[in-house]
Amino acid sequence: MLKVAKKYIIAFPKDKEESVLDLIKDSEGIEIESNFQKEGTDENIQNIDYLISSASFAVNFLSSFAKKESFIYKLNNPKIQVKKEDVAKFKNPGKLNEMVQKVIELEKELSSQNKELKNHNSDLKEIEMFEGLDFIPRETEFSRSFILKLEEKKVSESKFYIKPINALFYKAFLLKEKEQDFLKFIEESRGEIVDYRFPEIPSLQKKKCLEEIRKIKKREDEIKKEIAKIALSYNDFKIYHDVLCLERRQAEAGRKTGKTGILNYMIFWALEKEKKELELKCARISRDIRIADLKLEEQDKPPVAIENNRWIAPFQSVTDIFGLPAENEIDPTPYLAFFFIIYFGICITDAAYGLMLAIFSLIPLLFFKKRFGKNKLLKLLFYGGISTFVMGVLFGSYFGTSPSSLRISFMERLKVIDPIKDTVLFMGVSFALGYIQICFSQIVKIIKGLKFKDADSILGGISWILLYLSFGLYVLSFKFAFLGVIAPIFIFSSLAFLLWEESRGQKIFLRPLIGAIKILQGMIGTASDILSYSRLMALGLGTGVIALIVNQIAFLFKDMIPYFGWIVAALILVGGHIFNLGINALGGFIHSARLQFVEFFPKVLEGGGRRLKPLGPDLKYIEIN
């Protein structure tokens, strides 16, 4: 059901502002209008944003130092449970803020130490390349010394004093007057003069470098121990982060508050339920707080929300992908639910896959309720698994194998269609489902017209559904001869009514032409829509064929590989069928949703609804009880 938010104004004494803002910031369903928002930036909000970003950095950094929790524990406890009275302890946490700043400082120092350590390790590798060097290359008044990289053959041909240092380099000593000849020799020999950039010989420089590395590692250990000690309060940092987010909500609400000498006031959007809850809470604070309805202005676009019972609510995942209905439309979720889930089952069409999907979806819903209990998509996949199981039984497919091959005789009796042999019948069923949903879309159109007293929607829905039903009678007349007389009369009558309805409001001499064009466009569109439902057959056949191929490949390897063939076959069967289920569940969801978005929604829905925007972000780490 579509819920449209209303516009309200709340007025309260100046001394009660903090209490009122405290109530509003805790609400997840109130959107504050920015009519009184001050221009420019708010220094208080800037400070809170800085604290939030600092706390977020501290939480992320400390995560690798905090005590590791098991995967199962994380699933069972997705958020820290905090009592409302305990939240106040974190509102002015001077010590925690100091610890956050300390974490930032320690992180900077640790990064600096890591950088220095990398530089010293790099230096150490370079120094070790010159192992065996017992002098520092330098220039004197009469001589020069060099370190060379040269081919051994060229060294033996040289007239200069060149001796090996190690396997990589040579040392050379020469008189300064021979320098040009030496450089020419190096160039002709394609040698290279190597720079040694350290102040002491490698043996001494290496000792110094190792000593620096030892000091850095020692300091790193000290820093990490200090961080690990702070990480014992890891959960406090998370709580502090979310309490800051609540403070930001409150500050943002205060920024959007209108102020007078005696009373302050605020304009907000809320659903009726949220407004009543706020009234009750305000009554406990002061009798002087008043909430009143406001008349909508021309530029106002009320936000909307969708609320359905627990059985239909999972299908809101489909509607949310498309977008919310506008305030003058109906919620399509209850009307798409049946068709979507049937189409999903037909797209997979395998009972074993359906059972697997239902079990895989049900496990987190039953055993990890805190994290997944409200997950609409998982519930939808559970419904899809049940639908797939039923369709798989009717189509006689179990991991791509028929019941007779598995020797399940009673399941064979439940089989209605063999998708491989009865492909034409399968396509006919797909088209029939499309035809039924197209007809149903006109019923929804009539319901929408009745709700909003829209005569065009009512007459348009009635005229088109009469035409669709008349064509249905015509098709049935091939089976039931007595309908052969009634069907043509019904078709011409419905066409005449549709021609009148589609041409209303036009000049009388243009009515037949305009009406005929609109009917032709509508019929072409309808035929195109119905043909789109052939994708149900294509996806259903695809799932079965891939499952069959997986089975054939697995048993082929079983016969080809002696002794261990059954292991390979089992791996292929498990991996292949899980892949087939995953890819076709994705395809089934996408294409079933597409049929709603492209073939069904345009007839009953334009969309463009504005979602309610409560203050601030959702709490990331805590849940307040």
Secondary structure, DSSP 8 states (H G I E B T S, - for coil): -EEE-EEEEEEEEGGGHHHHHHHHHH-SSEEE--TT--SS--HHHHHHHHHHHHHHHHHHHHTTTS----HHHHHH-SSEEE-HHHHGGGSS-HHHHHHHHHHHHHHHHHHHHHHHHHHHHHHHHHHHHTTT--S---B-SSEEEEEEE--HHHHHH-SSEEEESSSS-EEEEEEGGGHHHHHHHHHHTT-EEE----SS-HHHHHHHHHHHHHHHHHHHHHHHHHHHHHGGGHHHHHHHHHHHHHHHHHHHHHHT-EE-SSEEEEEEEE-HHHHHHHHHHHHHH-TT-EEEE----TT---EEEE---TTTGGGHHHHHHH----TTS---HHHHHHHHHHHHHHHH--HHHHHHHHHHHHHHHHH-HHHHTT-HHHHHHHHHHHHHHHHHHHHT-BTTB-TTTTT-HHHHTT----TTT-HHHHHHHHHHHHHHHHHHHHHHHHHHHHHHT-HHHHHHHHHHHHHHHHHHHHHHTTT-TTHHHHHHHHHHHHHHHHHHHHTTTS-TTTHHHHHHHHHHHHHHHHHHHHHHTHHHHHHHHHHHHHHHHHHHHHHHHHHHSTTTHHHHHHHHHHHHHHHHHHHHHHHHHHHHHHIIIIIIHHHH-----EE---SS---SSEEE-
